[in-house]
Amino acid sequence: MDILKRIYELRVDRGWSEYQLAEASEISQSTISSWYRKDMLPSIGSLEKICKGLGITMSQFFDDSNGSGSLTDDQRRLLRGWERLTPGQRESLLVFLESL
């Protein structure tokens, strides 16, 4: 797996800039940028911060099927949408779903 490519894909899927990823992950933008410029891999600690900022687990990061092996197509669509939401949007959606 190409770790930098995966980070890029997850960031772009959310419509985030590199700056937004840095803010959400509490990692400096210059650090993230240097990974790409120098073709360096992030440390495990940095990758954990990236995952936390993206709202996913390390397992989900490394799971090529996006953790959706036994899910229906509709469930996969919901999860893909969830991954694109900001923490505030996720909380609003949860409140809405619990009100149904």
Contacts in CASP RR format, 6 or more apart in sequence:
PFRMAT RR
TARGET T0000
AUTHOR 0000-0000-0000
METHOD contacts of the structure
MODEL  1
MDILKRIYELRVDRGWSEYQLAEASEISQSTISSWYRKDMLPSIGSLEKI
CKGLGITMSQFFDDSNGSGSLTDDQRRLLRGWERLTPGQRESLLVFLESL
1 62 0 8 1.000
1 64 0 8 1.000
3 41 0 8 1.000
3 42 0 8 1.000
3 47 0 8 1.000
4 35 0 8 1.000
4 36 0 8 1.000
4 39 0 8 1.000
4 41 0 8 1.000
6 61 0 8 1.000
7 21 0 8 1.000
7 32 0 8 1.000
7 35 0 8 1.000
7 42 0 8 1.000
7 50 0 8 1.000
8 36 0 8 1.000
10 54 0 8 1.000
10 56 0 8 1.000
10 61 0 8 1.000
10 83 0 8 1.000
11 17 0 8 1.000
11 18 0 8 1.000
11 20 0 8 1.000
11 21 0 8 1.000
11 54 0 8 1.000
13 80 0 8 1.000
13 83 0 8 1.000
13 84 0 8 1.000
14 20 0 8 1.000
14 54 0 8 1.000
14 83 0 8 1.000
14 84 0 8 1.000
15 84 0 8 1.000
16 24 0 8 1.000
18 29 0 8 1.000
18 32 0 8 1.000
18 33 0 8 1.000
19 29 0 8 1.000
21 32 0 8 1.000
21 50 0 8 1.000
21 53 0 8 1.000
21 54 0 8 1.000
22 28 0 8 1.000
22 29 0 8 1.000
22 31 0 8 1.000
22 32 0 8 1.000
24 53 0 8 1.000
24 54 0 8 1.000
25 32 0 8 1.000
25 46 0 8 1.000
25 49 0 8 1.000
25 50 0 8 1.000
25 52 0 8 1.000
25 53 0 8 1.000
25 54 0 8 1.000
26 49 0 8 1.000
26 53 0 8 1.000
27 46 0 8 1.000
27 49 0 8 1.000
27 50 0 8 1.000
31 46 0 8 1.000
34 40 0 8 1.000
35 41 0 8 1.000
35 42 0 8 1.000
42 50 0 8 1.000
47 58 0 8 1.000
47 61 0 8 1.000
48 58 0 8 1.000
50 61 0 8 1.000
51 57 0 8 1.000
51 58 0 8 1.000
51 60 0 8 1.000
51 61 0 8 1.000
54 61 0 8 1.000
54 83 0 8 1.000
55 83 0 8 1.000
55 87 0 8 1.000
56 83 0 8 1.000
59 67 0 8 1.000
60 66 0 8 1.000
60 67 0 8 1.000
66 76 0 8 1.000
66 79 0 8 1.000
66 80 0 8 1.000
67 79 0 8 1.000
68 75 0 8 1.000
68 76 0 8 1.000
68 79 0 8 1.000
71 79 0 8 1.000
82 90 0 8 1.000
82 93 0 8 1.000
85 93 0 8 1.000
END
